[in-house]
Amino acid sequence: MKNQKQNSIFSFFKKRGFIQALATLGTNPHIANFLRGALYTGPGKKLCVPGLNCYSCPAATGACPIGSFQAVVGSSHFSFSYYITGILIFFGVMVGRLICGFLCPFGWFQDLLHKIPFKKFSTEKLKPLRYLKYIILVVAVVILPALLTNETGMGPPYFCKYICPQGILEGGIPLSIAKESIRNTLGTLFSVKFTILSIMVLLSIVFYRPFCKWICPLGAFYSLFNKISFYQYHVDEHKCISCGRCKRTCKMDVDITKNNAHLECIRCGECKNVCPTDAISSSFQWVDKKDKVKEVKEA
């Protein structure tokens, strides 16, 4: 009965691509702004969306949490932002990196690129690169904007300005296409960011989610909550036959039978879909606790 309940609750996760598309549209509903070359500036921009979605995207209705955090850290009146940090912690505590797997527009973009017919390569031997995103989180997102400031005391959003390919994809390119005045001001920085985006596009075709694995500071932050989030994966040792199918299927190079809360797990559900004995399940922890209390009362 417990398994049936969990399956009914989480069966929609099998439609991951559909959910990713809805999440992208939900955070970017102002499609008409692409034609006008204008940004939405309503009250929604004060709210942080869960995934990596550029503030400068014409269609964006909310603010990117990384961009918002850097804006506060780099301000001349720096103070710890309980609101932005609290939002990030809330998302992390609730579902961990499930946001990367289901709610991040740039994650979906990489998934679509990886579907392009071309020879694919494993990132199994490139695991040391995964630590780069934690360095970027600490250095480019936190330390540099706080310490390296200009004469007015403002620190640039180093990650958003110099690294993030989502900004040029959602903001720089659409705005430059829509407005000649913007095209006339494009310089070296645009070329550098466009080069970074181009590299990410090419890598995403042959590798699965290179940006998520190696660069994204938002994914790095959410990964810290995988072990303690309410949403968790479970492996039934009595059902598991050690066939290795889940490990071979996982494109994030995770063996869930050895670590069901791995930092790299984006909780996409592919391991559950291929398990021949249904040994892998997922649930919110409060659901488990409620079921256990109910089972005790029934006994």
Backbone as CSV, one residue per row, in Angstrom:
resi,resn,N_x,N_y,N_z,CA_x,CA_y,CA_z,C_x,C_y,C_z
1,MET,0.827,-1.209,0.000,0.000,0.000,0.000,0.863,1.262,0.000
2,LYS,1.936,1.202,0.781,2.847,2.332,0.854,3.482,2.613,-0.505
3,ASN,3.933,1.559,-1.192,4.558,1.731,-2.503,3.572,2.272,-3.520
4,GLN,2.312,1.825,-3.426,1.292,2.300,-4.359,1.049,3.797,-4.171
5,LYS,1.056,4.220,-2.923,0.841,5.631,-2.623,1.971,6.476,-3.172
6,GLN,3.197,6.011,-2.965,4.352,6.743,-3.463,4.349,6.803,-4.978
7,ASN,3.979,5.686,-5.627,3.966,5.651,-7.089,2.936,6.621,-7.648
8,SER,1.779,6.747,-6.984,0.752,7.656,-7.466,1.176,9.106,-7.295
9,ILE,1.894,9.379,-6.223,2.332,10.747,-5.959,3.412,11.174,-6.927
10,PHE,4.348,10.273,-7.221,5.524,10.661,-7.989,5.551,10.113,-9.416
11,SER,4.422,9.582,-9.875,4.402,9.043,-11.234,4.605,10.128,-12.282
12,PHE,4.207,11.368,-11.935,4.358,12.457,-12.904,5.823,12.761,-13.181
13,PHE,6.748,12.325,-12.306,8.159,12.577,-12.533,8.676,11.851,-13.772
14,LYS,7.939,10.850,-14.239,8.352,10.144,-15.440,8.222,11.039,-16.668
15,LYS,7.434,12.090,-16.551,7.261,13.050,-17.640,8.191,14.242,-17.412
16,ARG,9.439,13.981,-17.168,10.371,15.026,-16.764,10.512,16.133,-17.808
17,GLY,10.615,15.761,-19.075,10.763,16.761,-20.118,9.595,17.730,-20.153
18,PHE,8.397,17.222,-19.933,7.194,18.054,-19.921,7.234,19.020,-18.744
19,ILE,7.671,18.530,-17.590,7.762,19.376,-16.398,8.827,20.449,-16.594
20,GLN,9.949,20.083,-17.204,11.006,21.058,-17.463,10.510,22.170,-18.388
21,ALA,9.745,21.799,-19.398,9.202,22.793,-20.331,8.235,23.732,-19.612
22,LEU,7.379,23.177,-18.756,6.437,23.994,-18.002,7.166,24.929,-17.045
23,ALA,8.221,24.415,-16.406,8.991,25.236,-15.463,9.665,26.395,-16.192
24,THR,10.192,26.120,-17.379,10.849,27.168,-18.166,9.843,28.232,-18.607
25,LEU,8.683,27.781,-19.064,7.642,28.721,-19.481,7.089,29.479,-18.275
26,GLY,6.977,28.793,-17.152,6.438,29.427,-15.956,7.316,30.540,-15.424
27,THR,8.628,30.403,-15.589,9.547,31.454,-15.129,9.846,32.471,-16.228
28,ASN,9.373,32.179,-17.458,9.579,33.098,-18.585,8.286,33.243,-19.397
29,PRO,7.242,33.774,-18.793,5.953,33.842,-19.499,5.783,35.039,-20.431
30,HIS,6.643,36.036,-20.315,6.456,37.273,-21.089,7.148,37.152,-22.450
31,ILE,6.663,36.230,-23.256,7.289,35.912,-24.540,7.301,37.104,-25.490
32,ALA,6.270,37.923,-25.445,6.167,39.064,-26.361,7.316,40.057,-26.175
33,ASN,7.942,40.053,-25.004,9.045,40.983,-24.750,10.262,40.704,-25.623
34,PHE,10.373,39.476,-26.140,11.486,39.158,-27.036,11.413,40.005,-28.303
35,LEU,10.207,40.245,-28.788,10.027,41.043,-30.000,10.276,42.524,-29.741
36,ARG,9.919,42.974,-28.552,10.086,44.391,-28.217,11.488,44.714,-27.719
37,GLY,12.203,43.696,-27.303,13.524,43.934,-26.739,13.447,44.639,-25.395
38,ALA,12.380,44.333,-24.651,12.154,44.981,-23.359,12.159,43.945,-22.248
39,LEU,12.411,44.408,-21.023,12.423,43.525,-19.868,11.165,43.723,-19.036
40,TYR,10.686,42.640,-18.478,9.591,42.736,-17.517,10.151,43.343,-16.233
41,THR,9.502,44.379,-15.720,9.993,45.076,-14.528,8.937,45.141,-13.432
42,GLY,7.968,44.266,-13.495,6.896,44.264,-12.506,7.334,43.729,-11.159
43,PRO,6.396,43.597,-10.242,6.702,43.152,-8.876,7.279,41.744,-8.803
44,GLY,7.027,40.939,-9.829,7.542,39.577,-9.830,9.059,39.501,-9.827
45,LYS,9.710,40.560,-10.327,11.169,40.566,-10.392,11.811,40.625,-9.003
46,LYS,11.018,40.897,-7.992,11.540,40.921,-6.629,11.642,39.518,-6.037
47,LEU,11.039,38.547,-6.716,11.032,37.176,-6.219,12.109,36.348,-6.910
48,CYS,12.690,35.417,-6.186,13.717,34.536,-6.751,13.080,33.259,-7.273
49,VAL,13.414,32.883,-8.485,12.978,31.608,-9.025,13.961,30.536,-8.554
50,PRO,13.584,29.258,-8.545,14.485,28.225,-8.020,15.668,27.891,-8.915
51,GLY,15.506,27.963,-10.246,16.565,27.555,-11.163,17.397,28.713,-11.680
52,LEU,18.379,28.370,-12.522,19.254,29.381,-13.115,18.532,30.023,-14.291
53,ASN,18.025,31.228,-14.089,17.246,31.908,-15.110,17.582,33.390,-15.067
54,CYS,18.159,33.922,-16.127,18.734,35.265,-16.093,17.696,36.369,-15.886
55,TYR,18.024,37.290,-15.007,17.199,38.470,-14.736,16.997,39.293,-16.000
56,SER,18.015,39.296,-16.881,17.977,40.117,-18.095,17.254,39.458,-19.253
57,CYS,16.692,38.298,-19.033,15.896,37.670,-20.083,14.613,38.470,-20.264
58,PRO,14.280,38.888,-21.494,13.069,39.681,-21.714,11.800,39.020,-21.186
59,ALA,11.755,37.698,-21.202,10.540,37.002,-20.788,10.503,36.681,-19.302
60,ALA,11.614,36.869,-18.602,11.713,36.452,-17.206,10.778,37.227,-16.299
61,THR,10.111,36.491,-15.411,9.202,37.141,-14.468,9.793,37.245,-13.079
62,GLY,10.878,36.535,-12.814,11.516,36.564,-11.504,13.013,36.784,-11.632
63,ALA,13.691,36.759,-10.504,15.132,36.998,-10.477,15.887,35.701,-10.221
64,CYS,17.053,35.569,-10.834,17.911,34.413,-10.600,18.478,34.504,-9.185
65,PRO,18.447,33.434,-8.406,18.952,33.501,-7.031,20.442,33.823,-6.948
66,ILE,21.232,33.344,-7.921,22.664,33.651,-7.912,22.893,35.130,-8.215
67,GLY,22.183,35.644,-9.212,22.307,37.050,-9.548,21.858,37.945,-8.405
68,SER,20.762,37.575,-7.751,20.257,38.359,-6.628,21.239,38.354,-5.471
69,PHE,21.803,37.198,-5.200,22.764,37.091,-4.101,23.990,37.956,-4.371
70,GLN,24.479,37.910,-5.613,25.648,38.712,-5.957,25.350,40.210,-5.906
71,ALA,24.124,40.597,-6.255,23.752,42.007,-6.206,23.817,42.532,-4.773
72,VAL,23.426,41.687,-3.824,23.467,42.089,-2.420,24.899,42.098,-1.912
73,VAL,25.648,41.048,-2.222,27.031,40.945,-1.759,27.880,42.081,-2.317
74,GLY,27.634,42.441,-3.568,28.447,43.464,-4.214,27.976,44.884,-4.010
75,SER,26.913,45.091,-3.250,26.401,46.442,-3.047,27.309,47.231,-2.114
76,SER,27.216,48.550,-2.224,28.045,49.415,-1.380,27.630,49.349,0.082
77,HIS,26.387,48.948,0.331,25.899,48.797,1.707,25.685,47.311,1.983
78,PHE,26.777,46.563,1.897,26.691,45.111,2.022,26.131,44.703,3.381
79,SER,25.137,43.841,3.317,24.610,43.221,4.523,24.116,41.838,4.139
80,PHE,24.126,40.943,5.081,23.728,39.569,4.793,22.251,39.530,4.408
81,SER,21.946,38.936,3.282,20.569,38.890,2.811,19.873,37.633,3.334
82,TYR,19.069,37.805,4.368,18.353,36.671,4.927,17.270,36.200,3.966
83,TYR,16.705,37.143,3.197,15.639,36.771,2.269,16.158,35.848,1.167
84,ILE,17.190,36.283,0.455,17.710,35.489,-0.659,18.316,34.185,-0.163
85,THR,19.131,34.279,0.890,19.736,33.070,1.442,18.666,32.132,1.974
86,GLY,17.639,32.697,2.583,16.547,31.870,3.105,15.794,31.144,2.011
87,ILE,15.572,31.832,0.883,14.896,31.201,-0.251,15.716,30.032,-0.774
88,LEU,17.021,30.247,-0.926,17.903,29.182,-1.413,17.907,27.990,-0.466
89,ILE,17.996,28.275,0.822,18.006,27.200,1.811,16.667,26.460,1.812
90,PHE,15.582,27.202,1.664,14.256,26.573,1.627,14.154,25.586,0.477
91,PHE,14.547,26.024,-0.733,14.510,25.135,-1.888,15.399,23.904,-1.643
92,GLY,16.590,24.152,-1.099,17.522,23.060,-0.859,17.004,22.070,0.162
93,VAL,16.448,22.565,1.255,15.933,21.693,2.306,14.735,20.895,1.820
94,MET,13.933,21.477,0.983,12.746,20.783,0.498,13.099,19.638,-0.450
95,VAL,13.891,19.929,-1.494,14.089,18.915,-2.541,15.537,18.717,-2.981
96,GLY,16.492,19.488,-2.443,17.885,19.316,-2.876,18.058,19.616,-4.349
97,ARG,18.819,18.777,-5.039,19.122,19.026,-6.450,18.025,18.560,-7.408
98,LEU,16.879,18.201,-6.878,15.757,17.908,-7.773,15.450,19.132,-8.630
99,ILE,15.728,20.314,-8.105,15.537,21.545,-8.876,16.363,21.513,-10.151
100,CYS,17.594,21.004,-10.061,18.451,20.901,-11.246,17.833,19.961,-12.275
101,GLY,17.233,18.894,-11.795,16.688,17.887,-12.693,15.360,18.247,-13.319
102,PHE,14.575,19.105,-12.642,13.213,19.361,-13.106,12.871,20.826,-13.342
103,LEU,13.479,21.750,-12.600,12.999,23.134,-12.616,13.981,24.153,-13.172
104,CYS,15.138,23.725,-13.635,16.136,24.676,-14.127,16.082,24.797,-15.650
105,PRO,15.800,25.992,-16.181,15.735,26.180,-17.630,17.039,25.827,-18.354
106,PHE,18.168,26.166,-17.757,19.430,25.865,-18.438,19.744,24.373,-18.383
107,GLY,19.272,23.704,-17.358,19.403,22.253,-17.307,18.611,21.601,-18.428
108,TRP,17.388,22.103,-18.669,16.563,21.583,-19.757,17.207,21.858,-21.105
109,PHE,17.789,23.044,-21.249,18.478,23.402,-22.488,19.600,22.402,-22.785
110,GLN,20.353,22.035,-21.773,21.423,21.051,-21.963,20.864,19.672,-22.301
111,ASP,19.748,19.311,-21.666,19.114,18.021,-21.967,18.698,17.944,-23.432
112,LEU,18.140,19.039,-23.943,17.707,19.072,-25.339,18.908,18.964,-26.283
113,LEU,19.997,19.649,-25.939,21.200,19.583,-26.768,21.763,18.165,-26.797
114,HIS,21.682,17.473,-25.668,22.242,16.123,-25.582,21.445,15.115,-26.401
115,LYS,20.224,15.476,-26.768,19.403,14.588,-27.587,19.787,14.658,-29.064
116,ILE,20.597,15.638,-29.441,21.047,15.737,-30.832,21.860,14.507,-31.199
117,PRO,21.522,13.836,-32.287,22.243,12.606,-32.669,23.718,12.863,-32.939
118,PHE,24.557,12.355,-32.064,25.997,12.502,-32.186,26.628,11.537,-31.193
119,LYS,27.864,11.193,-31.435,28.540,10.282,-30.529,28.646,10.894,-29.142
120,LYS,28.274,10.106,-28.117,28.297,10.583,-26.743,29.506,10.015,-26.003
121,PHE,29.999,10.815,-25.048,31.153,10.406,-24.258,30.814,10.451,-22.772
122,SER,31.382,9.519,-22.029,31.168,9.464,-20.589,32.050,10.487,-19.879
123,THR,31.569,10.988,-18.752,32.355,11.908,-17.925,32.894,11.203,-16.686
124,GLU,32.836,9.883,-16.688,33.274,9.092,-15.533,34.702,9.418,-15.132
125,LYS,35.587,9.576,-16.117,36.996,9.831,-15.818,37.292,11.317,-15.572
126,LEU,36.268,12.147,-15.675,36.448,13.579,-15.475,35.863,14.042,-14.143
127,LYS,35.664,13.128,-13.223,35.032,13.446,-11.945,35.721,14.564,-11.162
128,PRO,37.057,14.672,-11.189,37.689,15.774,-10.431,37.183,17.159,-10.828
129,LEU,36.676,17.306,-12.066,36.185,18.608,-12.517,34.929,19.052,-11.760
130,ARG,34.256,18.113,-11.110,33.025,18.451,-10.409,33.282,19.411,-9.238
131,TYR,34.504,19.414,-8.722,34.814,20.288,-7.588,34.992,21.750,-8.012
132,LEU,35.104,21.968,-9.315,35.280,23.325,-9.823,34.080,24.202,-9.485
133,LYS,32.890,23.630,-9.527,31.690,24.440,-9.270,31.639,24.944,-7.831
134,TYR,32.227,24.201,-6.905,32.261,24.662,-5.516,33.255,25.818,-5.355
135,ILE,34.341,25.753,-6.104,35.311,26.856,-6.103,34.668,28.109,-6.683
136,ILE,33.920,27.940,-7.778,33.237,29.069,-8.409,32.209,29.662,-7.449
137,LEU,31.488,28.812,-6.730,30.489,29.281,-5.767,31.130,30.171,-4.703
138,VAL,32.227,29.700,-4.140,32.877,30.435,-3.052,33.594,31.681,-3.559
139,VAL,34.349,31.518,-4.655,35.196,32.613,-5.130,34.418,33.634,-5.960
140,ALA,33.802,33.183,-7.051,33.168,34.117,-7.992,31.836,34.667,-7.502
141,VAL,31.113,33.886,-6.703,29.793,34.327,-6.254,29.854,35.097,-4.938
142,VAL,30.726,34.671,-4.018,30.748,35.269,-2.683,31.938,36.200,-2.457
143,ILE,33.147,35.670,-2.611,34.342,36.413,-2.193,34.640,37.617,-3.085
144,LEU,34.710,37.412,-4.392,35.093,38.503,-5.287,34.135,39.694,-5.241
145,PRO,32.810,39.487,-5.318,31.918,40.662,-5.245,32.020,41.406,-3.922
146,ALA,32.376,40.700,-2.854,32.461,41.344,-1.542,33.770,42.093,-1.345
147,LEU,34.848,41.583,-1.947,36.170,42.152,-1.684,36.687,43.068,-2.794
148,LEU,36.446,42.700,-4.055,36.962,43.502,-5.163,35.888,44.466,-5.636
149,THR,35.919,45.672,-5.095,34.908,46.673,-5.414,35.533,47.864,-6.145
150,ASN,34.707,48.666,-6.787,35.196,49.855,-7.499,35.244,51.054,-6.559
151,GLU,35.469,52.227,-7.136,35.626,53.432,-6.316,34.361,53.818,-5.568
152,THR,33.213,53.335,-6.028,31.953,53.635,-5.332,31.599,52.572,-4.296
153,GLY,32.464,51.577,-4.177,32.213,50.518,-3.207,31.347,49.399,-3.723
154,MET,31.124,49.366,-5.028,30.284,48.329,-5.632,31.142,47.206,-6.190
155,GLY,30.711,45.982,-5.955,31.408,44.829,-6.502,30.625,44.231,-7.651
156,PRO,31.221,44.048,-8.812,30.499,43.470,-9.954,30.024,42.044,-9.668
157,PRO,28.933,41.623,-10.273,28.490,40.228,-10.140,29.371,39.344,-11.021
158,TYR,30.510,38.943,-10.504,31.547,38.313,-11.319,31.066,37.071,-12.064
159,PHE,30.311,36.219,-11.401,29.850,35.013,-12.085,28.902,35.368,-13.222
160,CYS,27.902,36.187,-12.931,26.916,36.562,-13.949,27.561,37.336,-15.101
161,LYS,28.489,38.200,-14.775,29.070,39.092,-15.777,30.111,38.407,-16.649
162,TYR,30.922,37.541,-16.059,32.058,37.005,-16.799,31.970,35.508,-17.129
163,ILE,31.076,34.767,-16.472,31.081,33.312,-16.646,29.759,32.767,-17.170
164,CYS,28.662,33.133,-16.550,27.380,32.457,-16.788,26.921,32.516,-18.245
165,PRO,26.773,31.362,-18.896,26.310,31.340,-20.296,24.808,31.567,-20.429
166,GLN,24.071,31.387,-19.330,22.629,31.593,-19.376,22.289,33.060,-19.637
167,GLY,23.114,33.961,-19.123,22.872,35.384,-19.319,22.948,35.787,-20.781
168,ILE,23.949,35.281,-21.484,24.097,35.629,-22.898,23.041,34.919,-23.744
169,LEU,22.633,33.714,-23.311,21.621,32.958,-24.050,20.252,33.603,-23.932
170,GLU,19.856,33.938,-22.702,18.514,34.467,-22.471,18.431,35.988,-22.591
171,GLY,19.549,36.666,-22.292,19.505,38.123,-22.290,20.279,38.780,-23.405
172,GLY,21.586,38.525,-23.464,22.443,39.211,-24.416,22.045,39.011,-25.869
173,ILE,21.865,37.773,-26.276,21.540,37.480,-27.678,20.151,37.999,-28.067
174,PRO,19.080,37.685,-27.307,17.752,38.192,-27.696,17.669,39.713,-27.736
175,LEU,18.276,40.372,-26.754,18.207,41.840,-26.720,18.989,42.468,-27.867
176,SER,20.136,41.875,-28.215,20.927,42.414,-29.318,20.237,42.196,-30.662
177,ILE,19.469,41.132,-30.773,18.713,40.887,-32.001,17.564,41.877,-32.131
178,ALA,16.916,42.165,-31.015,15.725,43.021,-31.044,16.050,44.499,-31.173
179,LYS,17.212,44.918,-30.657,17.522,46.350,-30.642,18.868,46.660,-31.281
180,GLU,18.826,47.539,-32.287,20.058,47.937,-32.973,20.987,48.710,-32.040
181,SER,20.406,49.492,-31.139,21.220,50.287,-30.216,22.083,49.400,-29.328
182,ILE,21.568,48.243,-28.979,22.340,47.298,-28.171,23.410,46.630,-29.021
183,ARG,23.070,46.295,-30.246,24.049,45.668,-31.142,25.258,46.582,-31.352
184,ASN,25.017,47.868,-31.406,26.103,48.817,-31.653,27.044,48.966,-30.463
185,THR,26.609,48.512,-29.310,27.445,48.659,-28.110,28.152,47.360,-27.724
186,LEU,27.937,46.302,-28.485,28.547,45.016,-28.139,30.066,45.098,-28.269
187,GLY,30.749,44.512,-27.290,32.206,44.579,-27.296,32.850,43.265,-26.941
188,THR,34.006,43.361,-26.320,34.801,42.181,-25.999,34.086,41.246,-25.027
189,LEU,33.426,41.817,-24.030,32.760,40.989,-23.029,31.681,40.130,-23.664
190,PHE,30.928,40.700,-24.611,29.907,39.920,-25.299,30.557,38.767,-26.055
191,SER,31.674,39.025,-26.707,32.376,37.982,-27.467,32.865,36.872,-26.552
192,VAL,33.373,37.255,-25.386,33.864,36.265,-24.428,32.710,35.398,-23.929
193,LYS,31.610,36.036,-23.539,30.458,35.279,-23.035,29.853,34.409,-24.133
194,PHE,29.831,34.920,-25.357,29.296,34.130,-26.465,30.183,32.905,-26.717
195,THR,31.469,33.075,-26.552,32.405,31.956,-26.710,32.158,30.902,-25.640
196,ILE,31.948,31.352,-24.409,31.658,30.416,-23.313,30.380,29.648,-23.599
197,LEU,29.347,30.357,-24.052,28.084,29.704,-24.391,28.285,28.690,-25.513
198,SER,29.039,29.054,-26.534,29.280,28.155,-27.658,29.995,26.883,-27.212
199,ILE,30.962,27.043,-26.322,31.683,25.877,-25.793,30.735,24.971,-25.018
200,MET,29.866,25.580,-24.200,28.900,24.803,-23.425,27.925,24.062,-24.333
201,VAL,27.515,24.711,-25.417,26.597,24.080,-26.364,27.254,22.853,-26.992
202,LEU,28.481,23.003,-27.455,29.187,21.882,-28.084,29.442,20.756,-27.089
203,LEU,29.852,21.115,-25.883,30.107,20.092,-24.868,28.833,19.365,-24.463
204,SER,27.712,20.090,-24.428,26.445,19.478,-24.026,25.946,18.456,-25.034
205,ILE,26.381,18.582,-26.267,25.978,17.614,-27.286,26.674,16.274,-27.072
206,VAL,27.922,16.311,-26.651,28.699,15.068,-26.501,28.804,14.595,-25.054
207,PHE,28.696,15.519,-24.090,28.697,15.174,-22.669,27.343,15.537,-22.073
208,TYR,26.927,14.803,-21.045,25.650,15.117,-20.414,25.830,16.205,-19.363
209,ARG,25.160,17.323,-19.552,25.122,18.445,-18.612,26.503,18.856,-18.082
210,PRO,27.407,19.264,-18.928,28.733,19.680,-18.450,28.686,20.896,-17.542
211,PHE,27.773,21.828,-17.829,27.658,23.019,-16.990,27.199,22.651,-15.584
212,CYS,26.204,21.781,-15.494,25.692,21.351,-14.185,26.753,20.591,-13.396
213,LYS,27.515,19.775,-14.078,28.502,18.936,-13.405,29.717,19.718,-12.940
214,TRP,30.159,20.678,-13.743,31.475,21.264,-13.501,31.460,22.749,-13.128
215,ILE,30.421,23.490,-13.470,30.513,24.947,-13.356,29.433,25.578,-12.477
216,CYS,28.225,25.097,-12.516,27.084,25.802,-11.923,27.185,25.950,-10.399
217,PRO,27.270,27.173,-9.892,27.328,27.387,-8.446,25.992,27.141,-7.757
218,LEU,24.898,27.300,-8.495,23.583,27.045,-7.908,23.411,25.553,-7.636
219,GLY,23.850,24.737,-8.594,23.821,23.290,-8.386,24.725,22.877,-7.239
220,ALA,25.865,23.557,-7.122,26.793,23.274,-6.028,26.131,23.562,-4.685
221,PHE,25.395,24.663,-4.616,24.716,25.022,-3.366,23.630,24.003,-3.025
222,TYR,22.775,23.678,-3.992,21.692,22.732,-3.731,22.218,21.346,-3.374
223,SER,23.362,20.973,-3.940,23.905,19.636,-3.678,24.235,19.439,-2.203
224,LEU,24.542,20.520,-1.507,24.884,20.433,-0.089,23.700,19.981,0.758
225,PHE,22.495,20.051,0.173,21.291,19.673,0.916,20.760,18.297,0.525
226,ASN,21.414,17.624,-0.407,20.908,16.329,-0.856,20.771,15.318,0.279
227,LYS,21.663,15.367,1.229,21.644,14.391,2.322,20.603,14.708,3.385
228,ILE,20.177,15.965,3.459,19.268,16.346,4.545,17.906,16.834,4.057
229,SER,17.702,16.898,2.755,16.429,17.412,2.235,15.280,16.475,2.574
230,PHE,14.075,17.014,2.585,12.896,16.195,2.878,12.674,15.157,1.779
231,TYR,12.948,15.550,0.544,12.772,14.615,-0.567,14.016,13.742,-0.688
232,GLN,13.829,12.428,-0.606,14.956,11.509,-0.608,14.688,10.292,-1.492
233,TYR,15.776,9.696,-1.948,15.711,8.431,-2.673,16.023,7.293,-1.696
234,HIS,15.428,6.134,-1.952,15.615,4.986,-1.077,15.926,3.755,-1.936
235,VAL,16.791,2.912,-1.440,17.125,1.662,-2.116,16.814,0.517,-1.169
236,ASP,15.908,-0.353,-1.583,15.538,-1.520,-0.787,16.566,-2.624,-1.021
237,GLU,17.392,-2.875,-0.036,18.460,-3.865,-0.174,17.928,-5.275,-0.383
238,HIS,16.716,-5.521,0.081,16.128,-6.853,-0.091,15.657,-7.088,-1.532
239,LYS,15.285,-6.005,-2.211,14.845,-6.121,-3.601,15.994,-5.986,-4.595
240,CYS,17.022,-5.249,-4.226,18.138,-4.991,-5.137,18.879,-6.278,-5.466
241,ILE,19.106,-6.513,-6.757,19.812,-7.724,-7.199,21.215,-7.396,-7.713
242,SER,21.654,-6.165,-7.464,23.008,-5.724,-7.852,23.302,-5.952,-9.331
243,CYS,22.332,-5.627,-10.164,22.513,-5.809,-11.602,23.337,-4.674,-12.229
244,GLY,23.419,-3.552,-11.535,24.217,-2.435,-12.030,23.541,-1.587,-13.093
245,ARG,22.278,-1.872,-13.372,21.591,-1.143,-14.433,21.404,0.334,-14.078
246,CYS,21.145,0.615,-12.797,20.951,2.004,-12.376,22.230,2.823,-12.548
247,LYS,23.371,2.236,-12.220,24.639,2.944,-12.366,24.959,3.199,-13.829
248,ARG,24.705,2.210,-14.677,24.990,2.385,-16.107,24.063,3.410,-16.738
249,THR,22.862,3.553,-16.202,21.889,4.487,-16.757,22.144,5.918,-16.325
250,CYS,22.681,6.089,-15.119,22.850,7.432,-14.565,23.876,8.241,-15.351
251,LYS,23.437,9.346,-15.924,24.320,10.202,-16.708,25.088,11.192,-15.839
252,MET,24.757,11.210,-14.541,25.480,12.067,-13.609,26.578,11.291,-12.884
253,ASP,26.841,10.072,-13.323,27.920,9.226,-12.783,27.715,8.907,-11.307
254,VAL,26.473,8.557,-10.955,26.143,8.230,-9.571,25.740,6.767,-9.473
255,ASP,26.250,6.093,-8.448,25.810,4.740,-8.134,24.913,4.848,-6.905
256,ILE,23.614,4.890,-7.134,22.677,5.157,-6.057,22.639,4.037,-5.029
257,THR,23.059,2.835,-5.395,23.068,1.730,-4.432,24.150,1.912,-3.381
258,LYS,25.145,2.730,-3.682,26.215,3.010,-2.719,25.987,4.311,-1.960
259,ASN,25.285,5.242,-2.582,25.009,6.529,-1.936,23.715,7.089,-2.504
260,ASN,22.626,6.957,-1.749,21.320,7.391,-2.268,21.084,8.895,-2.115
261,ALA,22.093,9.628,-1.587,21.984,11.086,-1.470,23.261,11.735,-1.997
262,HIS,23.775,11.205,-3.075,25.030,11.693,-3.657,24.895,13.158,-4.054
263,LEU,25.975,13.914,-3.882,25.949,15.343,-4.196,25.653,15.617,-5.667
264,GLU,26.008,14.675,-6.543,25.799,14.892,-7.981,24.432,14.436,-8.464
265,CYS,23.659,13.800,-7.624,22.351,13.282,-8.039,21.362,14.423,-8.220
266,ILE,20.808,14.557,-9.425,19.819,15.596,-9.703,18.396,15.041,-9.600
267,ARG,18.279,13.807,-9.140,16.989,13.190,-8.840,16.049,13.184,-10.037
268,CYS,16.619,12.815,-11.165,15.860,12.799,-12.419,14.923,11.604,-12.509
269,GLY,15.188,10.557,-11.730,14.313,9.395,-11.716,14.643,8.316,-12.721
270,GLU,15.694,8.489,-13.505,16.035,7.485,-14.516,16.400,6.146,-13.880
271,CYS,17.050,6.188,-12.730,17.423,4.937,-12.062,16.189,4.163,-11.632
272,LYS,15.165,4.873,-11.184,13.915,4.210,-10.798,13.237,3.570,-12.004
273,ASN,13.293,4.266,-13.128,12.606,3.776,-14.325,13.210,2.488,-14.871
274,VAL,14.524,2.305,-14.677,15.180,1.125,-15.264,15.356,-0.016,-14.273
275,CYS,15.067,0.210,-13.008,15.264,-0.852,-12.007,14.288,-1.997,-12.262
276,PRO,14.781,-3.220,-12.496,13.901,-4.340,-12.847,13.101,-4.885,-11.665
277,THR,13.496,-4.557,-10.449,12.809,-5.096,-9.263,12.119,-4.017,-8.430
278,ASP,12.074,-2.790,-8.945,11.472,-1.671,-8.214,12.097,-1.488,-6.838
279,ALA,13.406,-1.667,-6.794,14.113,-1.523,-5.516,14.374,-0.066,-5.160
280,ILE,14.267,0.822,-6.155,14.554,2.243,-5.933,13.247,3.018,-5.893
281,SER,13.085,3.789,-4.849,11.884,4.595,-4.697,12.275,5.983,-4.188
282,SER,11.312,6.883,-4.171,11.564,8.221,-3.661,10.331,8.710,-2.935
283,SER,10.554,9.550,-1.950,9.433,10.087,-1.187,9.902,11.265,-0.360
284,PHE,8.933,12.033,0.115,9.223,13.057,1.096,9.283,12.381,2.465
285,GLN,10.214,12.792,3.278,10.441,12.135,4.552,9.227,12.176,5.459
286,TRP,8.432,13.281,5.381,7.275,13.340,6.268,6.206,12.328,5.846
287,VAL,6.221,11.942,4.543,5.302,10.894,4.088,5.687,9.573,4.723
288,ASP,6.998,9.280,4.757,7.482,8.047,5.364,7.081,7.969,6.827
289,LYS,7.322,9.069,7.546,7.041,9.075,8.969,5.552,8.889,9.235
290,LYS,4.713,9.502,8.432,3.272,9.379,8.601,2.826,7.944,8.351
291,ASP,3.403,7.324,7.308,3.050,5.946,6.994,3.470,5.010,8.107
292,LYS,4.659,5.256,8.692,5.148,4.388,9.764,4.241,4.471,10.984
293,VAL,3.780,5.695,11.307,2.864,5.851,12.435,1.568,5.121,12.163
294,LYS,1.093,5.224,10.919,-0.159,4.575,10.543,-0.021,3.053,10.624
295,GLU,1.149,2.537,10.168,1.389,1.099,10.192,1.421,0.582,11.623
296,VAL,2.004,1.371,12.543,2.086,0.965,13.940,0.675,0.893,14.549
297,LYS,-0.158,1.911,14.228,-1.512,1.931,14.764,-2.336,0.755,14.235
298,GLU,-2.161,0.449,12.940,-2.913,-0.653,12.346,-2.482,-1.986,12.943
299,ALA,-1.187,-2.121,13.275,-0.696,-3.364,13.884,-1.258,-3.526,15.298
